[in-house]
């Protein structure tokens, strides 16, 4: 079977009022609206490292943790650097933990990076759902996400693997949805 195309269609009152015939067109609208929500609904969790973030290199959980309340799938990653440094590269990693002190490893095959050659206020956006680079720039390495499914009770932790000298303010955002 093929999916209905997604569409944001309103259902008119006259289509569903008492004694109105509910036509195939109305059910198509319902199906298209449900598919629209299913494809586009998501939530995000940011990991923010404020100030001179080089102090946090290698510190696991320096911006807390993200506990999974329900089974979810990672559908994208965004990352940002406000002020580029004089040398070096900002590199993030995100690890999944399944129990206390039990890492299931990195969610990345290739980690997200921003080099000091990037301008100030630079970001990258990766859409895992469609395997597409949404936004990149000079000095940005877009990640590859290898772990998509997270289970209820897992936690996700972000750490800075390496940092630019004298750089300030960065963040990594995990985009997810229920599965």
VENTA-V713518 format. One record per backbone hydrogen bond with DSSP energy under -1.0 kcal/mol. NH is the residue of the N-H (numbers start at 1). CO is the residue of the C=O. E is the energy in kcal/mol with one decimal. If there is no record, write none. Layout:
nh=NH co=CO e=E
nh=NH co=CO e=E
//
This chain:
nh=7 co=32 e=-1.5
nh=9 co=7 e=-1.2
nh=15 co=12 e=-1.2
nh=16 co=13 e=-1.2
nh=20 co=17 e=-2.3
nh=27 co=23 e=-1.7
nh=28 co=24 e=-2.2
nh=29 co=25 e=-1.9
nh=30 co=26 e=-2.3
nh=31 co=27 e=-2.6
nh=32 co=28 e=-2.8
nh=33 co=29 e=-2.5
nh=34 co=30 e=-2.5
nh=35 co=31 e=-2.4
nh=36 co=32 e=-2.0
nh=37 co=33 e=-2.1
nh=38 co=34 e=-2.9
nh=39 co=35 e=-2.1
nh=40 co=36 e=-1.7
nh=41 co=37 e=-2.3
nh=43 co=176 e=-3.0
nh=45 co=174 e=-2.3
nh=47 co=172 e=-3.0
nh=49 co=170 e=-3.0
nh=53 co=51 e=-1.4
nh=55 co=52 e=-1.4
nh=56 co=53 e=-2.1
nh=57 co=54 e=-1.4
nh=58 co=160 e=-3.2
nh=59 co=56 e=-2.1
nh=62 co=59 e=-1.1
nh=64 co=61 e=-1.9
nh=66 co=156 e=-2.3
nh=68 co=154 e=-3.0
nh=72 co=150 e=-2.4
nh=73 co=177 e=-2.8
nh=74 co=148 e=-2.6
nh=75 co=175 e=-2.6
nh=76 co=175 e=-1.4
nh=77 co=126 e=-2.1
nh=78 co=173 e=-2.3
nh=79 co=124 e=-2.2
nh=80 co=171 e=-2.5
nh=81 co=122 e=-2.5
nh=82 co=169 e=-3.3
nh=83 co=168 e=-2.2
nh=86 co=165 e=-1.9
nh=90 co=114 e=-3.1
nh=91 co=162 e=-2.6
nh=92 co=112 e=-2.1
nh=93 co=159 e=-2.2
nh=95 co=157 e=-2.8
nh=96 co=105 e=-2.2
nh=97 co=155 e=-2.9
nh=98 co=102 e=-2.1
nh=102 co=99 e=-2.3
nh=104 co=96 e=-3.7
nh=107 co=94 e=-2.5
nh=109 co=144 e=-2.7
nh=113 co=141 e=-1.7
nh=114 co=90 e=-2.3
nh=115 co=139 e=-2.9
nh=116 co=88 e=-2.0
nh=118 co=115 e=-2.0
nh=121 co=82 e=-1.9
nh=122 co=81 e=-2.0
nh=124 co=79 e=-2.3
nh=125 co=135 e=-2.5
nh=126 co=77 e=-3.1
nh=127 co=132 e=-3.2
nh=128 co=75 e=-1.0
nh=129 co=75 e=-1.6
nh=132 co=127 e=-2.5
nh=134 co=125 e=-2.2
nh=135 co=125 e=-1.7
nh=140 co=137 e=-2.0
nh=141 co=113 e=-2.6
nh=144 co=110 e=-1.8
nh=146 co=107 e=-2.7
nh=147 co=107 e=-1.8
nh=150 co=72 e=-3.1
nh=153 co=68 e=-3.1
nh=154 co=151 e=-2.4
nh=155 co=97 e=-2.3
nh=156 co=66 e=-2.1
nh=157 co=95 e=-2.5
nh=159 co=93 e=-2.7
nh=161 co=91 e=-3.0
nh=162 co=91 e=-1.1
nh=165 co=87 e=-2.4
nh=167 co=164 e=-1.1
nh=168 co=83 e=-1.7
nh=169 co=51 e=-2.5
nh=170 co=49 e=-2.4
nh=171 co=80 e=-2.0
nh=172 co=47 e=-2.1
nh=173 co=78 e=-3.5
nh=174 co=45 e=-2.6
nh=175 co=76 e=-2.6
nh=176 co=43 e=-2.9
nh=177 co=73 e=-1.8
nh=179 co=71 e=-1.8
//
